[in-house]
């Protein structure tokens, strides 16, 4: 499994926090960080949406990737026929072989049947362009619903992007996610976490943690996903709690990424 970093490894930096601290973050910054950690894979997610790039910016990005021998995976959200077709074309232009999609977007939550129809309408295009569509487990849909989608499509061109924490939003833990979705996983979002009670003991707080230092059993996750031989890439993602200000948060985010990648390299 090839290891990489994502724009969601540096969620605060990509967001307004980076600009507020005088540290603007773009696609070239991501490549520089990958090179500094001796990685050859980056995933650009919907927090840095490529369909907002000008043709000139996309071209310069492609040239920079080629120059530094970095492979690209592309992320998007809001699964409609038009948006999926748009991103398949972006992947083709950029030479990306994996397209990660979050189904929902603000105000848009298609049914399982709608999702199946959308994917089927673009399946031939995916196959012709040799692009794998990876549907991410993301809050709303239960893993059995995602399994229904995978079984209905039944194509090597479509699989799951397994995120290790997102399904908590749908009330499902990592063991359930692995059991159901590992056979379909083509891309892995490795995101460690902690769950703790606040001081008042009324409920729980879920927060990110440095990879290898939280509650996620990463060796077990990797072992199960690898056993099905479909997942070729994994990227480190992070939920870094906000510190006192943007500058401290960005420093913490960078430190976490370096430690997390170091740990993942040691076990991959």
TAFEN-V701271 format. One record per pair of residues at least 12 apart in sequence whose ideal C-beta (glycine too) atoms are under 10 Angstrom apart, sorted by the first residue. I is the first residue (numbers start at 1). GAP is how many residues later the second one is. D is the distance in Angstrom with one decimal. If there is no record, write none. Layout:
i->[I,I]
gap->[GAP,GAP]
d->[D,D]
//
This chain:
i->[1,1,1,1,1,1,1,1,1,1,1,1,2,2,2,2,2,2,2,2,2,2,2,3,3,3,3,3,3,3,3,3,3,3,3,3,3,3,3,4,4,4,4,4,4,4,4,4,4,4,4,4,4,4,4,4,4,5,5,5,5,5,5,5,5,5,5,5,5,5,5,5,5,6,6,6,6,6,6,6,6,6,6,6,6,6,6,6,6,6,6,6,6,7,7,7,7,7,7,7,7,7,7,7,7,7,7,7,7,8,8,8,8,8,8,8,8,8,8,8,8,8,8,8,9,9,9,9,9,9,9,9,9,9,9,9,9,9,9,9,9,9,9,9,9,10,10,10,10,10,10,10,10,10,10,10,10,10,10,11,11,11,11,11,11,11,11,11,11,12,12,12,12,12,12,12,12,12,12,12,12,12,13,13,13,13,13,13,13,13,13,13,13,13,14,14,14,14,14,14,14,14,14,15,15,15,15,16,17,17,17,17,17,17,17,17,18,18,18,18,18,19,20,20,20,20,20,21,21,21,21,21,21,21,22,22,22,23,23,23,23,23,25,25,25,26,26,26,26,26,27,27,27,27,27,27,27,27,27,27,27,27,28,28,28,28,28,29,30,30,30,30,30,30,30,31,31,31,31,31,31,31,31,32,32,33,33,33,33,34,34,34,34,34,35,35,35,36,36,37,37,37,37,37,37,37,38,38,39,39,39,39,39,39,39,40,40,40,40,41,41,41,41,41,41,41,41,41,42,42,42,42,42,42,42,43,43,43,43,43,43,43,43,43,43,43,43,43,43,43,43,43,44,44,44,44,44,44,44,44,44,44,45,45,45,45,45,45,45,45,45,45,45,46,46,46,46,46,46,46,46,46,46,47,47,48,49,49,49,49,49,49,49,50,50,50,50,50,50,50,50,50,50,50,51,51,51,51,51,51,51,53,53,55,58,58,58,59,59,61,62,62,62,62,65,65,65,66,71,71,71,71,71,72,72,72,72,72,72,73,73,73,73,73,73,73,73,73,73,73,73,73,74,74,74,74,74,74,74,74,74,74,74,74,74,75,75,75,75,75,75,75,75,75,75,75,75,75,76,76,76,76,76,76,76,76,77,77,77,77,77,77,77,77,77,77,78,78,78,78,78,78,78,78,78,79,79,79,79,79,79,79,79,79,79,79,79,79,79,80,80,80,80,80,80,81,81,81,81,81,82,83,83,83,83,84,84,84,84,84,84,84,84,84,85,85,85,85,85,87,87,87,87,87,87,88,88,88,88,88,88,88,89,89,89,91,91,91,91,91,91,92,92,92,92,92,96,96,96,97,97,97,97,97,97,98,98,98,98,98,98,98,98,98,98,99,99,99,99,99,99,99,99,99,99,100,100,100,100,100,100,100,100,100,100,100,100,101,101,101,101,101,101,101,101,101,101,102,102,102,102,102,102,102,102,102,103,103,103,103,103,103,103,103,103,103,103,103,104,104,104,104,104,109,109,110,111,111,112,112,112,112,112,112,112,112,113,113,113,115,115,115,115,115,115,115,115,116,116,116,116,116,116,117,119,119,119,119,119,119,119,119,119,120,120,120,120,122,122,123,123,123,123,124,125,126,126,126,126,127,127,127,127,128,129,130,131,132,132,132,132,132,132,132,132,132,132,132,133,133,133,133,133,133,133,133,134,134,134,134,134,134,134,134,134,134,134,134,134,135,135,135,135,135,135,135,135,135,135,135,135,136,136,136,136,136,136,136,137,137,137,137,137,137,137,137,137,137,137,137,137,137,137,137,138,138,138,138,138,138,139,139,139,139,139,139,139,140,140,140,140,141,141,141,141,142,142,142,142,142,142,143,143,143,143,143,143,143,143,143,143,143,143,144,144,144,144,145,145,146,146,146,146,146,146,146,146,147,147,147,147,147,149,150,150,150,150,150,151,153,156,156,157,158,158,159,159,159,159,159,159,159,159,159,160,160,160,160,160,160,160,160,160,160,160,160,160,161,161,161,161,161,161,161,161,161,161,162,162,162,162,162,162,162,162,162,162,162,162,162,162,162,162,162,162,163,163,163,163,163,163,163,163,164,164,164,164,164,164,164,164,164,164,164,164,164,164,164,164,165,165,165,165,165,165,165,165,165,165,165,165,165,165,166,166,166,167,167,168,168,168,168,169,173,173,174,174,174,174,174,174,175,175,175,175,177,178,178,178,178,178,178,179,181,181,182,182,182,182,182,182,182,182,182,183,183,183,183,183,184,184,184,185,185,185,185,185,185,185,185,186,186,186,186,186,186,187,187,187,187,187,187,187,188,188,188,188,188,188,188,188,188,188,188,188,189,189,189,189,190,190,190,190,190,190,190,190,190,190,190,190,190,190,190,190,190,191,191,191,191,191,191,191,191,191,191,191,191,192,192,192,192,192,192,192,192,192,192,192,192,192,192,192,192,192,192,193,193,193,193,193,193,193,193,193,193,194,194,194,194,194,194,194,194,194,194,194,195,195,195,195,196,205,206,207,207,207,208,208,208,208,208,208,208,208,209,209,209,209,209,209,210,210,210,210,210,210,210,210,210,210,210,211,211,211,211,211,211,211,211,211,211,211,211,212,212,212,212,212,212,212,213,213,213,213,214,218,218,218,218,218,218,219,219,221,222,222,222,222,226,234,234,235,236,236,236,236,236,236,237,237,238,238,238,238,238,239,240,240,240,240,240,240,241]
gap->[186,187,189,221,224,225,230,231,232,233,263,267,37,38,39,69,71,229,230,231,232,233,266,31,34,35,36,37,38,185,187,230,231,232,233,258,261,262,265,26,30,33,35,36,37,38,39,66,67,68,69,183,229,230,231,232,257,25,26,28,29,32,34,36,37,38,230,231,232,233,252,255,256,24,28,35,36,37,38,39,41,42,67,69,94,183,184,185,229,230,231,232,251,18,19,20,22,23,35,36,37,38,39,40,41,42,68,228,230,35,36,37,38,39,40,67,155,181,183,227,228,229,230,231,21,24,25,33,34,36,180,181,182,202,226,227,228,229,231,244,245,247,248,251,252,15,19,20,23,37,38,227,228,230,240,243,244,246,247,14,34,36,197,226,227,228,229,238,242,13,226,227,228,229,230,231,234,237,238,240,241,242,12,13,16,17,20,227,233,236,237,240,241,244,12,13,15,16,30,31,33,34,239,32,33,231,234,230,225,226,228,229,230,232,233,236,228,229,231,232,235,227,225,226,227,229,230,224,225,226,227,228,229,230,224,225,228,223,224,227,228,231,22,23,225,18,22,27,31,35,15,17,21,23,26,30,31,33,34,37,38,45,32,33,36,37,40,19,12,13,14,18,31,40,42,13,30,33,34,36,37,39,41,32,36,221,224,225,228,31,34,36,37,227,33,34,35,222,225,199,220,221,223,224,225,228,223,227,31,32,196,197,222,225,226,28,29,30,31,29,30,31,32,57,191,192,193,194,23,26,28,29,30,31,193,28,29,30,31,32,53,55,57,91,118,144,146,190,191,192,193,194,17,28,29,30,31,32,46,50,52,56,28,29,30,31,32,55,57,91,144,190,192,28,29,30,31,32,41,54,55,56,59,28,30,27,25,26,27,28,29,38,41,22,24,25,26,36,37,40,41,43,44,46,23,25,32,35,36,38,39,37,41,38,32,35,36,34,35,33,31,32,33,34,29,30,31,29,24,25,26,27,162,19,22,23,24,25,26,18,21,23,24,25,26,27,59,61,88,114,160,162,13,14,16,17,20,22,23,24,25,26,27,57,60,12,21,23,24,25,26,27,59,61,86,112,114,160,12,14,15,23,24,25,26,29,23,24,25,26,27,28,29,31,59,61,23,24,25,26,27,28,29,30,32,22,23,24,25,26,29,31,35,36,39,40,43,54,56,23,25,28,30,34,38,36,37,38,40,41,36,18,22,25,35,15,17,34,35,37,38,41,42,49,33,36,37,40,41,12,13,14,35,44,46,34,37,38,40,41,43,45,36,40,42,35,38,39,40,41,42,33,36,37,38,39,33,35,36,32,33,34,35,135,136,33,34,35,36,61,63,88,89,134,135,27,30,32,33,34,35,36,59,62,88,32,33,34,35,36,60,61,63,86,87,89,135,14,17,18,32,33,34,35,37,57,60,33,34,35,36,37,38,59,61,64,12,15,16,32,33,34,35,36,37,38,43,46,32,34,35,36,37,31,32,31,30,34,29,30,32,33,34,36,37,40,35,36,39,20,26,30,31,33,34,37,38,32,33,34,35,36,37,35,14,16,30,31,33,34,36,38,39,32,33,35,38,35,36,30,32,34,35,33,32,29,30,31,32,28,29,30,31,29,28,27,26,23,24,25,26,27,29,54,55,98,100,101,20,22,24,25,26,27,28,53,24,25,26,27,28,50,51,52,53,54,55,97,99,14,15,18,23,24,25,26,27,46,49,51,52,24,25,26,27,30,51,53,23,24,25,26,27,28,29,30,32,33,35,40,43,44,48,52,23,25,28,29,31,32,24,27,28,29,30,31,32,26,27,29,30,26,28,29,31,25,28,29,30,34,38,17,19,24,27,29,33,34,35,36,37,38,41,28,32,36,37,25,35,14,16,21,24,31,34,35,38,13,33,34,36,37,35,30,31,33,34,35,33,31,30,74,29,26,28,22,24,25,26,27,28,69,71,72,17,20,21,22,23,24,25,26,27,28,65,70,71,20,23,24,25,26,27,28,70,72,74,12,15,16,18,19,20,22,23,24,25,26,27,28,59,62,63,69,72,14,18,24,25,26,27,28,74,13,14,24,25,26,27,28,29,47,50,51,52,53,54,57,73,12,24,25,26,27,28,30,41,43,49,50,51,72,74,23,25,71,13,14,25,27,36,38,37,22,42,19,41,42,43,46,47,42,45,46,49,44,39,42,43,45,46,47,45,43,44,39,41,42,43,44,45,46,48,49,41,42,44,45,47,44,46,47,36,39,40,41,43,45,46,49,39,42,44,45,46,47,38,43,44,45,46,47,48,30,33,34,37,38,43,44,45,46,47,48,49,45,46,47,48,21,22,26,28,31,32,35,44,45,46,47,48,70,71,73,74,78,17,18,20,23,25,27,44,45,46,47,48,69,16,17,18,19,20,21,22,23,24,25,26,44,45,46,47,64,68,71,13,14,15,16,18,21,22,23,45,46,12,13,14,15,16,19,20,21,22,45,47,12,14,19,20,19,36,33,32,33,34,29,30,31,32,33,45,48,52,29,30,31,32,47,51,28,30,42,45,46,47,48,49,50,52,53,25,26,27,45,46,48,49,50,51,52,53,56,47,48,50,51,52,54,55,43,46,47,50,25,16,42,45,46,49,50,48,49,13,12,42,45,46,42,30,34,29,20,21,24,25,27,28,20,23,14,15,18,19,22,17,12,13,14,15,16,17,12]
d->[9.7,7.3,9.9,7.1,7.9,6.5,6.2,6.5,6.5,5.2,9.6,6.2,8.5,7.2,5.2,7.5,9.9,9.9,6.4,4.9,7.4,9.3,8.8,10.0,9.1,9.9,6.2,8.9,6.8,9.6,8.6,7.8,5.8,7.5,7.4,7.1,5.7,6.7,5.8,9.8,6.8,9.5,5.5,7.5,2.9,5.6,6.0,8.7,7.6,9.4,7.3,9.8,6.3,7.4,4.6,7.6,9.2,6.9,9.7,6.3,5.6,7.2,6.1,7.7,6.0,7.5,6.1,5.7,8.8,9.6,6.7,9.2,7.0,8.0,9.9,9.3,6.9,4.1,7.5,5.7,9.1,9.6,8.2,7.5,9.1,7.6,10.0,10.0,4.4,7.1,5.7,9.0,10.0,8.0,9.5,8.2,9.6,6.3,8.2,7.2,5.5,4.7,8.5,5.2,4.6,9.7,7.6,9.7,9.3,7.8,9.6,5.1,9.0,6.5,9.5,8.0,9.4,7.5,8.3,7.9,8.8,4.4,7.2,9.0,8.3,8.1,9.6,9.2,8.7,9.5,9.8,9.8,9.4,9.9,7.1,5.2,5.9,5.6,9.5,8.0,9.5,8.7,5.3,8.1,8.6,6.2,8.1,7.3,7.4,9.2,9.7,9.6,7.7,8.8,8.2,5.8,7.5,9.7,6.8,9.9,9.0,6.6,9.3,8.0,6.8,7.5,7.2,10.0,7.5,9.0,9.0,9.9,6.2,9.8,7.3,9.3,7.3,5.1,6.0,8.6,5.3,9.8,4.1,9.9,7.7,9.3,9.3,9.7,9.2,8.8,5.5,6.1,7.8,9.6,8.5,9.9,8.9,8.6,9.6,8.4,5.0,5.6,10.0,6.9,9.9,9.4,9.9,8.2,8.0,10.0,8.9,4.1,8.7,5.9,6.2,8.7,7.5,10.0,9.7,6.4,9.5,8.7,8.5,4.5,8.5,9.8,9.3,7.7,4.1,4.4,8.9,8.1,5.5,9.1,9.0,8.2,9.8,8.4,7.9,5.9,9.6,9.6,9.8,8.1,8.8,10.0,7.3,10.0,9.1,9.0,8.0,6.1,6.5,8.4,8.2,8.2,9.4,9.0,5.1,7.8,8.7,9.1,8.4,7.5,6.0,9.8,9.8,9.9,5.2,9.0,7.0,8.0,9.8,9.0,9.9,10.0,8.5,6.0,6.8,9.2,5.9,5.5,9.3,9.6,8.8,8.0,7.4,9.1,9.5,9.9,8.1,5.9,9.7,9.5,5.9,9.4,7.4,8.6,9.9,9.6,7.8,6.8,9.9,5.0,8.2,8.5,9.0,8.5,8.0,9.7,9.4,9.3,7.1,10.0,8.9,8.5,6.2,5.7,6.0,6.9,4.9,8.0,7.0,9.7,9.8,6.0,8.9,7.1,7.9,10.0,5.8,7.5,6.1,7.3,8.0,9.5,7.7,4.1,7.5,6.0,9.1,8.0,6.8,10.0,9.4,8.0,8.6,8.0,9.8,4.8,9.7,8.9,8.5,6.8,7.5,6.0,6.3,9.6,9.9,9.0,8.7,9.7,9.1,8.4,3.5,8.1,8.4,7.2,8.7,9.6,9.6,9.2,8.7,9.4,5.3,5.4,4.3,8.1,9.8,8.7,8.8,6.6,8.7,8.3,9.4,8.7,9.8,8.6,7.1,8.5,9.9,9.5,9.8,9.4,6.2,8.6,7.9,9.5,7.7,5.3,9.1,9.4,7.4,9.2,9.8,7.5,8.0,5.8,7.0,9.5,6.5,8.6,9.8,8.8,7.5,6.6,6.7,8.7,9.4,7.3,7.4,5.4,6.9,9.7,7.7,7.7,9.3,8.0,8.3,7.9,7.9,9.1,8.2,8.5,5.6,6.7,4.6,8.6,8.8,8.7,9.8,5.8,7.5,4.4,7.6,6.5,9.4,8.3,9.4,7.0,6.6,7.5,6.3,9.4,6.2,5.2,6.8,4.6,9.4,7.3,5.2,7.0,9.4,9.0,10.0,8.8,9.8,9.2,7.7,4.3,7.5,7.7,8.9,8.2,8.4,9.6,9.9,9.6,9.9,8.3,9.6,7.0,7.3,5.4,7.4,9.6,9.2,6.8,3.8,7.7,7.1,5.2,9.4,9.2,8.6,8.2,8.3,7.6,8.0,7.4,3.4,8.6,9.5,5.8,9.4,5.3,7.6,4.6,7.9,8.3,8.5,6.6,8.7,6.3,5.8,7.9,9.8,9.3,7.8,9.9,8.8,7.7,7.9,9.3,6.5,8.5,5.3,9.3,5.4,6.7,9.6,8.5,8.7,9.8,9.1,8.2,7.0,6.3,7.6,8.3,5.0,8.6,8.7,7.6,9.9,8.7,6.1,6.8,10.0,5.7,9.6,7.5,9.7,9.1,9.1,6.5,5.5,6.3,9.3,6.0,5.9,8.2,8.8,8.4,9.9,9.3,7.0,9.6,5.0,9.5,9.5,9.3,9.4,5.0,9.0,7.1,9.9,7.3,9.8,9.0,6.6,6.0,6.4,8.9,9.3,7.2,5.1,8.2,5.8,9.1,8.4,6.9,5.7,8.1,6.7,8.1,9.6,5.6,7.1,5.3,6.7,9.8,10.0,9.5,9.5,9.4,8.3,4.6,8.1,5.8,9.9,4.7,9.6,9.2,6.0,8.4,9.1,9.7,9.7,9.1,6.4,7.0,5.7,6.7,9.4,9.9,7.9,8.2,5.1,9.3,4.7,8.9,9.9,8.6,9.4,9.0,5.9,9.0,10.0,6.6,7.8,9.6,6.7,9.7,7.8,6.9,9.0,8.9,10.0,6.6,7.4,5.8,8.3,6.2,9.0,9.9,9.8,9.4,7.3,9.8,9.9,5.2,8.6,5.8,6.1,8.4,9.4,9.4,8.8,7.8,8.5,8.9,9.1,9.3,5.6,9.1,9.3,8.0,5.7,9.7,9.7,4.7,6.6,9.6,6.8,7.9,7.3,9.8,8.5,5.5,8.5,9.2,6.0,8.1,6.7,9.1,9.5,9.4,9.5,7.0,6.0,6.4,7.2,9.3,9.4,8.0,9.9,4.4,7.2,7.5,8.6,5.1,9.7,9.6,9.3,8.4,7.2,9.5,7.7,5.8,7.2,6.3,9.9,5.4,8.0,9.2,8.8,9.9,8.9,8.8,6.4,4.8,7.4,9.9,9.3,8.6,8.0,5.5,6.4,3.8,8.8,9.3,8.3,5.1,4.4,9.5,9.7,9.4,9.3,6.7,7.9,9.2,7.2,7.5,5.9,6.5,10.0,9.7,8.7,9.4,9.8,7.5,4.1,8.0,5.7,7.0,8.4,7.3,6.8,7.5,6.4,5.6,9.4,9.6,5.4,5.0,9.3,7.8,8.5,6.3,9.3,6.3,9.7,9.1,8.9,6.9,5.0,8.2,7.6,8.6,9.7,5.9,7.7,8.5,3.5,5.9,10.0,9.8,9.9,7.4,6.3,8.8,10.0,6.6,10.0,8.0,5.5,8.1,6.5,8.9,8.9,8.9,9.5,6.2,7.8,5.9,6.1,5.6,9.3,8.2,4.2,5.4,9.9,9.2,9.1,6.4,9.7,9.0,9.9,6.4,9.7,9.1,9.8,9.4,7.6,6.4,7.8,8.8,5.4,7.0,8.7,7.3,9.1,9.6,8.2,8.3,4.5,10.0,8.9,9.6,8.8,8.1,9.5,8.4,8.3,9.2,9.3,5.0,6.3,3.3,7.4,9.8,6.1,8.1,9.4,9.3,4.9,8.4,8.7,4.2,4.9,6.6,7.8,9.4,9.8,8.9,9.0,9.4,9.8,7.5,7.1,4.4,7.5,6.3,9.4,9.7,9.3,9.5,6.6,7.6,9.8,5.2,7.0,8.3,4.4,8.8,7.4,5.4,6.8,9.3,8.3,9.8,6.7,7.8,9.2,8.2,9.6,9.5,8.2,4.1,8.9,6.4,7.2,7.3,8.6,7.8,6.5,6.2,5.0,7.5,7.6,9.8,9.7,10.0,5.4,9.6,8.2,6.3,8.4,9.1,8.3,9.8,4.9,8.2,5.0,10.0,7.4,7.9,9.4,9.7,7.7,8.4,7.2,7.9,8.1,9.6,9.6,8.6,8.1,8.5,9.9,6.1,9.3,9.8,9.8,8.9,8.4,6.5,7.8,9.1,7.3,9.2,9.2,10.0,9.9,9.2,9.4,7.8,6.3,9.8,5.2,7.5,8.4,9.9,9.0,8.4,9.7,4.8,5.1,9.1,7.5,5.9,9.0,8.4,9.3,9.2,9.0,5.0,7.6,8.0,7.2,9.4,9.8,8.9,5.0,9.5,6.9,6.2,4.7,9.5,9.6,9.7,5.3,5.7,7.1,8.1,9.7,9.4,6.5,7.8,5.5,7.2,7.5,10.0,7.6,7.8,5.9,9.6,5.6,9.5,7.2,3.8,7.3,9.7,9.6,7.6,6.1,8.3,4.8,6.1,9.6,7.8,6.4,7.4,8.2,10.0,5.4,7.0,5.4,6.8,9.5,7.9,10.0,9.8,6.6,10.0,6.7,9.0,7.8,8.9,7.4,9.9,9.4,7.7,4.3,6.5,6.6,9.4,6.8,4.6,6.5,4.6,6.6,6.6,3.7,7.4,4.6,9.8,7.0,9.0,9.3,8.1,8.9,9.3,7.3,9.1,6.0,6.7,5.7,5.6,10.0,5.0,6.0,6.2,9.8,6.8,7.5,5.4,7.7,4.7,9.9,8.5,5.0,5.9,9.4,9.8,9.7,8.0,9.8,8.9,6.3,9.8,9.4,8.2,6.5,8.8,5.3,8.6,5.4,2.9,5.6,6.8,9.7,7.9,10.0,8.8,8.3,9.3,9.4,8.4,9.2,8.3,9.2,9.7,8.4,4.9,9.0,9.6,5.1,5.5,9.8,7.6,6.0,9.2,7.9,7.8,8.8,7.4,3.3,7.7,8.9,5.3,5.9,9.8,7.9,6.9,8.8,3.7,7.5,8.4,7.9,9.3,8.0,8.6,8.0,10.0,9.7,9.7,7.9,7.4,6.8,9.7,5.8,9.9,9.2,7.6,8.8,7.1,7.2,9.7,7.7,7.9,9.8,9.0,6.6,5.1,6.0,9.3,6.4,9.8,9.4,9.7,6.6,5.7,6.6,7.0,9.8,5.8,4.6,9.4,9.3,5.8,8.9,10.0]
//
